[in-house]
Amino acid sequence: MTHWHQFSLADQHASLVKGDVGVAELVEYYLDRVARINPDVNALVHIDAEGARQRAERVGEGQLDLNMSGLAGLPSADKDLVAREGMPTGYGSVTTRGQPVAEASEPMAQWLDAVGVLSMGKTATSEFGMSAGTESAATGPTRNPHDLARSAGGSSGGAAAAVAAGIVPFAPGSDGGGSIRIPALSCGVVGWKPSRGLVPAGTGLESAGGLTVPGLITRTISDLAYAADFLVRGSLNWATRAPGASGGFSKAAQHPERGLRIGMTTVSPWPSDWEIVPDAEAVQAMGKAREALADAGHTVEEFTWKPLSSYADDFITVWTASAASLPVPENMFDALEPLTRDLMLRGREVSGASLLLALAGLRRFETETIERFCTFDAILTPGLNGPAPLIGWYDKEDPEKNFAQQVQMTPWTSFVNVAGLPAISIPTLYSATGMPLGAQLIGGPGRDARLMGLGQQIAERLVDATKPPALFD
């Protein structure tokens, strides 16, 4: 039996085009893995097996051209914050139970259709994507394929767990404060948060503070670069867009730049009274990336920076204000999880003037951060501040403690969203407990391709850092 989930995206698609495997056969292969593995991992919370089979039949009927893109015919799944016509959209919340299926697809679901990807269902998320752990009361916890007792991260936890376990070959996600990078780091796969203004299916300009952009989770950097070339295609109908070329990712990964100047830092914009202390293993994981980059011929320099002291207050103001607009019927408000309910209540208390001042503060943070970072070609930071925690570690009842725990575990992610910069997360080693650890690379505006080249150089030198979990076999 051919283990298709172990093949690269490019090789799987080439096999479809050559006829080595049929689309219907490939869909059944992955549906079988879903049936066997998903009950343990809980990565997919809605499985549309018959819909996926019907979409596969379109190829045989001549309605889907495998040459329409290099992803055509491959299965995947939508994040359960994204509406897809004919499927329920659960948002990881009990408040959506009983609602009718979506009548129209949102942009990222439309993108999957446009490039010929076949959705098999919905991947798990935290309630309305508001948490760094995917442990929804509505759908149950999503478990880390490397250790089923541990968190898969969030909010795109289902997407990362599905890719790590080989349930899907790649998965889209969304990232408003680290929601792609956090689960990718937790599960030992690769995550990409694109530059603001780069992806036509979601520029980030639509969201409060320009925080949230769609991106991708893949097994490898080469898979990421391959898929990213298709994500940036299409008309971007905004006056503001990321600078530079909007493609060439595979070329950048295959022919990475040499002799770059990389800045390395453990500084976080969260204040010291939040008790953020860099974890020794997290720093070690960053150090492995540093060694790999130096071996590739780059200069890596430690540096410090002084982020605006208003960052935390401004971010929380914008984050809670955005939560106030979540689509929750008033009669279902009390059914929300304590964290979501608290964020919504706090957001409702934010005045228009306070929101405008906070947005202005975040724009100052953006410009000052870019000015400081632009003295380097890329920035290297730790990934997560330690291995993925045990399921239940994030406090379920105390929302303030829960939010503080999220910041302590992920102090280097949200500021990248505020600055609108691209970032990738990449595995670099395993912890003493056998859990994946990694590092984060941050680029200048529109410098996503450069990051993929750097990520490929790291991956080539740290091949033992991407050992798949036992469930993957």
Secondary structure, 3 states (H helix, E strand, C coil): CCCHHHCCHHHHHHHHHHCCCCHHHHHHHHHHHHHHHHHHHCCEEEECHHHHHHHHHHHHCCCCCHHHCCCCCCEEEEECCCCCECCCCCCCCHHHCCCCCECCCCHHHHHHHHCCCEEEEEECCCHHHCCCCCEECCCEECEECCEEEEECCCCCHHHHHHHHCCCCCEEEEEECCCCCHHHHHHHCCEEEECCCCCCCCCCCCCCHHHCCEEEEEECCHHHHHHHHHHHCCCCCCCCCCCCCCCCCHHHHHHCCCCCCEEEECCCCCCCHHHCCCCCHHHHHHHHHHHHHHHHCCCEEEECCCCCCCCHHHHHHHHHHHHHCCCCCCHHHHHHCCHHHHHHHHHHHCCCHHHHHHHHHHHHHHHHHHHHHHCCCCEEEEECCCCCCCECCCCCCCCHHHHHHHHHHHCCCCHHHHHHCCCEEEEEEEECCCCCEEEEEEECCCCCHHHHHHHHHHHHHHCHHHHCCCHHHC
